[in-house]
Amino acid sequence: MATARILLLLFCFTPCYSNWLPDRDLLINRKQSTALAEASSPPAARLIRIAEKELGVHEQHGKNDGERVETYLRYVGLPKGHAWCAAFVSWVFGQAGYKLPKSAWSPQLFPASRLRKEAAPALVLGVYFPALQRIAHVGLVTGLQHDWVRSIEGNTNPAGAREGEGVYRRTRHKRFIRCYAAYH
């Protein structure tokens, strides 16, 4: 009887708290993200579609290498072996016909003239790392859900590391994002 009560509680309350789960981004469906992007401006939708096509790209040997990773790095003028989250975001904008951003240095993607206070689809998000005392990881906003920001990020992993090995969907709480920048 006690087991039945515990299971009943789990089934009743899990849906209420599932929005708190840190890896719920793994459950977000691609159509949901695209639908939100389509409802936003056409340039935002295009940028998000380009980034979505890169989902699943992984480093070849876990050393910031591999054909696609090296393509992102070459776009910003760097050889393989460098961190590539900002290069990925820059490449996405380049594929959509934008000249900027074009840098592999995360802090450089946030000049004062481009800063925005609130998240919106296709803005660049910046994650601040206190140990480095700077923005040290970036991604492309794909949508919002309450206090959570959905994104596509390069050089990350399912846990959200800044030195990961692939292109993934992420969901981050707004409090962990330092700033946003608009390039479209």
C-alpha positions as a Markdown table, in Angstrom:
| # | Residue | x | y | z |
|---|---|---|---|---|
| 1 | Met | 0.0 | 0.0 | 0.0 |
| 2 | Ala | 2.8 | 2.4 | 0.9 |
| 3 | Thr | 4.5 | 1.7 | -2.5 |
| 4 | Ala | 1.3 | 2.5 | -4.3 |
| 5 | Arg | 1.0 | 5.8 | -2.5 |
| 6 | Ile | 4.6 | 6.7 | -3.4 |
| 7 | Leu | 4.0 | 5.9 | -7.0 |
| 8 | Leu | 0.8 | 7.9 | -7.0 |
| 9 | Leu | 2.6 | 10.9 | -5.6 |
| 10 | Leu | 5.3 | 10.6 | -8.2 |
| 11 | Phe | 2.9 | 10.4 | -11.1 |
| 12 | Cys | 0.8 | 13.3 | -9.7 |
| 13 | Phe | 3.6 | 15.8 | -8.9 |
| 14 | Thr | 6.4 | 15.0 | -11.4 |
| 15 | Pro | 4.6 | 16.9 | -14.3 |
| 16 | Cys | 4.3 | 20.0 | -12.0 |
| 17 | Tyr | 8.0 | 20.0 | -11.3 |
| 18 | Ser | 9.4 | 18.7 | -14.6 |
| 19 | Asn | 10.1 | 22.3 | -15.7 |
| 20 | Trp | 12.8 | 22.5 | -13.0 |
| 21 | Leu | 14.8 | 19.6 | -14.4 |
| 22 | Pro | 18.2 | 20.7 | -15.7 |
| 23 | Asp | 18.2 | 18.3 | -18.6 |
| 24 | Arg | 14.7 | 18.9 | -19.8 |
| 25 | Asp | 16.3 | 20.4 | -22.9 |
| 26 | Leu | 16.8 | 16.8 | -24.1 |
| 27 | Leu | 13.0 | 16.4 | -24.1 |
| 28 | Ile | 12.3 | 19.6 | -26.0 |
| 29 | Asn | 10.9 | 18.7 | -29.4 |
| 30 | Arg | 12.5 | 20.2 | -32.5 |
| 31 | Lys | 9.0 | 21.2 | -33.9 |
| 32 | Gln | 8.3 | 23.2 | -30.7 |
| 33 | Ser | 11.5 | 25.3 | -31.1 |
| 34 | Thr | 10.9 | 25.8 | -34.9 |
| 35 | Ala | 7.3 | 26.8 | -34.3 |
| 36 | Leu | 8.4 | 29.6 | -31.9 |
| 37 | Ala | 11.1 | 30.7 | -34.3 |
| 38 | Glu | 8.5 | 30.9 | -37.1 |
| 39 | Ala | 6.3 | 33.1 | -35.0 |
| 40 | Ser | 9.2 | 35.5 | -34.6 |
| 41 | Ser | 10.8 | 37.6 | -37.3 |
| 42 | Pro | 11.8 | 35.9 | -40.6 |
| 43 | Pro | 15.6 | 36.6 | -40.0 |
| 44 | Ala | 15.3 | 34.9 | -36.6 |
| 45 | Ala | 13.6 | 31.9 | -38.0 |
| 46 | Arg | 16.3 | 31.5 | -40.7 |
| 47 | Leu | 19.1 | 31.8 | -38.2 |
| 48 | Ile | 17.5 | 29.1 | -36.0 |
| 49 | Arg | 16.9 | 26.8 | -38.9 |
| 50 | Ile | 20.6 | 27.0 | -39.9 |
| 51 | Ala | 21.7 | 26.2 | -36.3 |
| 52 | Glu | 19.2 | 23.3 | -36.1 |
| 53 | Lys | 20.8 | 21.7 | -39.2 |
| 54 | Glu | 24.1 | 21.5 | -37.2 |
| 55 | Leu | 22.6 | 19.6 | -34.3 |
| 56 | Gly | 24.5 | 16.4 | -33.8 |
| 57 | Val | 27.9 | 17.7 | -35.0 |
| 58 | His | 30.6 | 16.3 | -32.8 |
| 59 | Glu | 34.3 | 16.7 | -32.5 |
| 60 | Gln | 36.2 | 13.9 | -34.2 |
| 61 | His | 38.8 | 13.2 | -31.4 |
| 62 | Gly | 37.5 | 15.4 | -28.6 |
| 63 | Lys | 40.3 | 18.0 | -29.3 |
| 64 | Asn | 38.3 | 20.8 | -30.9 |
| 65 | Asp | 38.7 | 19.0 | -34.3 |
| 66 | Gly | 36.6 | 17.3 | -37.0 |
| 67 | Glu | 35.4 | 18.5 | -40.4 |
| 68 | Arg | 32.5 | 20.6 | -39.3 |
| 69 | Val | 34.2 | 22.0 | -36.2 |
| 70 | Glu | 37.2 | 23.0 | -38.3 |
| 71 | Thr | 34.8 | 24.7 | -40.8 |
| 72 | Tyr | 33.4 | 26.9 | -37.9 |
| 73 | Leu | 37.0 | 27.7 | -36.8 |
| 74 | Arg | 38.2 | 28.5 | -40.4 |
| 75 | Tyr | 35.2 | 30.9 | -40.7 |
| 76 | Val | 36.8 | 33.1 | -38.0 |
| 77 | Gly | 40.4 | 32.5 | -39.1 |
| 78 | Leu | 41.5 | 29.9 | -36.7 |
| 79 | Pro | 43.0 | 26.4 | -37.1 |
| 80 | Lys | 41.6 | 23.3 | -35.3 |
| 81 | Gly | 42.3 | 23.0 | -31.6 |
| 82 | His | 40.6 | 26.2 | -30.4 |
| 83 | Ala | 37.4 | 26.5 | -28.4 |
| 84 | Trp | 34.6 | 27.0 | -30.9 |
| 85 | Cys | 31.3 | 28.1 | -29.3 |
| 86 | Ala | 31.7 | 31.7 | -30.6 |
| 87 | Ala | 33.0 | 30.5 | -33.9 |
| 88 | Phe | 29.9 | 28.3 | -34.3 |
| 89 | Val | 27.5 | 31.2 | -33.6 |
| 90 | Ser | 29.5 | 33.5 | -35.9 |
| 91 | Trp | 29.4 | 30.8 | -38.7 |
| 92 | Val | 25.6 | 30.5 | -38.3 |
| 93 | Phe | 25.2 | 34.3 | -38.8 |
| 94 | Gly | 27.6 | 34.1 | -41.7 |
| 95 | Gln | 25.5 | 31.4 | -43.4 |
| 96 | Ala | 22.5 | 33.7 | -43.1 |
| 97 | Gly | 24.4 | 36.5 | -44.9 |
| 98 | Tyr | 25.5 | 38.6 | -41.9 |
| 99 | Lys | 29.0 | 40.0 | -41.7 |
| 100 | Leu | 28.9 | 40.1 | -37.9 |
| 101 | Pro | 29.5 | 38.6 | -35.5 |
| 102 | Lys | 32.8 | 37.1 | -36.7 |
| 103 | Ser | 34.9 | 36.1 | -33.8 |
| 104 | Ala | 36.0 | 33.1 | -31.8 |
| 105 | Trp | 36.5 | 35.2 | -28.6 |
| 106 | Ser | 33.2 | 35.0 | -26.7 |
| 107 | Pro | 33.4 | 38.4 | -24.9 |
| 108 | Gln | 33.8 | 40.1 | -28.3 |
| 109 | Leu | 30.3 | 39.1 | -29.3 |
| 110 | Phe | 28.8 | 41.5 | -26.7 |
| 111 | Pro | 29.7 | 45.1 | -27.6 |
| 112 | Ala | 27.6 | 47.7 | -25.8 |
| 113 | Ser | 25.8 | 48.8 | -29.0 |
| 114 | Arg | 24.5 | 45.2 | -29.5 |
| 115 | Leu | 23.4 | 44.4 | -25.9 |
| 116 | Arg | 19.8 | 43.6 | -25.2 |
| 117 | Lys | 18.1 | 43.2 | -21.7 |
| 118 | Glu | 15.7 | 40.4 | -22.6 |
| 119 | Ala | 16.1 | 37.2 | -24.5 |
| 120 | Ala | 14.4 | 36.8 | -27.9 |
| 121 | Pro | 14.8 | 34.2 | -30.7 |
| 122 | Ala | 18.1 | 34.5 | -32.6 |
| 123 | Leu | 19.9 | 36.7 | -30.0 |
| 124 | Val | 23.3 | 35.6 | -28.9 |
| 125 | Leu | 23.4 | 34.6 | -25.2 |
| 126 | Gly | 26.5 | 35.0 | -23.1 |
| 127 | Val | 27.3 | 32.8 | -20.0 |
| 128 | Tyr | 29.6 | 34.4 | -17.5 |
| 129 | Phe | 32.2 | 32.2 | -15.7 |
| 130 | Pro | 33.3 | 33.7 | -12.4 |
| 131 | Ala | 36.6 | 31.7 | -12.4 |
| 132 | Leu | 37.5 | 33.3 | -15.7 |
| 133 | Gln | 35.9 | 36.7 | -14.8 |
| 134 | Arg | 34.4 | 37.0 | -18.3 |
| 135 | Ile | 31.8 | 35.6 | -20.6 |
| 136 | Ala | 33.3 | 32.3 | -21.6 |
| 137 | His | 30.5 | 30.5 | -23.5 |
| 138 | Val | 27.9 | 31.6 | -26.0 |
| 139 | Gly | 24.9 | 30.2 | -27.8 |
| 140 | Leu | 21.9 | 31.1 | -30.0 |
| 141 | Val | 18.6 | 31.7 | -28.3 |
| 142 | Thr | 15.8 | 29.6 | -29.9 |
| 143 | Gly | 13.0 | 30.2 | -27.5 |
| 144 | Leu | 11.7 | 31.1 | -24.1 |
| 145 | Gln | 9.6 | 29.2 | -21.5 |
| 146 | His | 8.9 | 31.1 | -18.3 |
| 147 | Asp | 12.3 | 31.8 | -16.7 |
| 148 | Trp | 14.1 | 29.4 | -19.0 |
| 149 | Val | 16.0 | 30.2 | -22.2 |
| 150 | Arg | 16.2 | 27.5 | -24.9 |
| 151 | Ser | 19.3 | 27.6 | -27.2 |
| 152 | Ile | 21.5 | 25.8 | -29.6 |
| 153 | Glu | 25.1 | 25.9 | -28.6 |
| 154 | Gly | 28.4 | 24.6 | -30.0 |
| 155 | Asn | 31.3 | 23.2 | -28.1 |
| 156 | Thr | 29.1 | 22.0 | -25.3 |
| 157 | Asn | 27.6 | 18.7 | -24.1 |
| 158 | Pro | 24.4 | 17.4 | -22.6 |
| 159 | Ala | 25.5 | 18.8 | -19.1 |
| 160 | Gly | 26.1 | 22.3 | -20.6 |
| 161 | Ala | 29.8 | 22.5 | -20.2 |
| 162 | Arg | 31.7 | 25.3 | -22.0 |
| 163 | Glu | 34.3 | 22.9 | -23.3 |
| 164 | Gly | 32.1 | 20.1 | -24.7 |
| 165 | Glu | 32.3 | 18.1 | -27.9 |
| 166 | Gly | 29.3 | 18.9 | -30.0 |
| 167 | Val | 26.3 | 21.1 | -31.0 |
| 168 | Tyr | 23.4 | 20.6 | -28.7 |
| 169 | Arg | 20.1 | 22.0 | -27.6 |
| 170 | Arg | 20.3 | 23.5 | -24.2 |
| 171 | Thr | 17.9 | 25.0 | -21.7 |
| 172 | Arg | 19.4 | 27.5 | -19.2 |
| 173 | His | 17.7 | 29.5 | -16.5 |
| 174 | Lys | 17.8 | 33.2 | -17.1 |
| 175 | Arg | 19.9 | 33.8 | -14.0 |
| 176 | Phe | 22.8 | 32.0 | -15.5 |
| 177 | Ile | 22.9 | 34.1 | -18.6 |
| 178 | Arg | 24.8 | 37.4 | -18.2 |
| 179 | Cys | 23.7 | 39.2 | -21.4 |
| 180 | Tyr | 22.2 | 39.0 | -24.9 |
| 181 | Ala | 23.4 | 40.6 | -28.1 |
| 182 | Ala | 21.4 | 41.3 | -31.3 |
| 183 | Tyr | 23.0 | 40.9 | -34.8 |
| 184 | His | 19.8 | 40.6 | -36.9 |
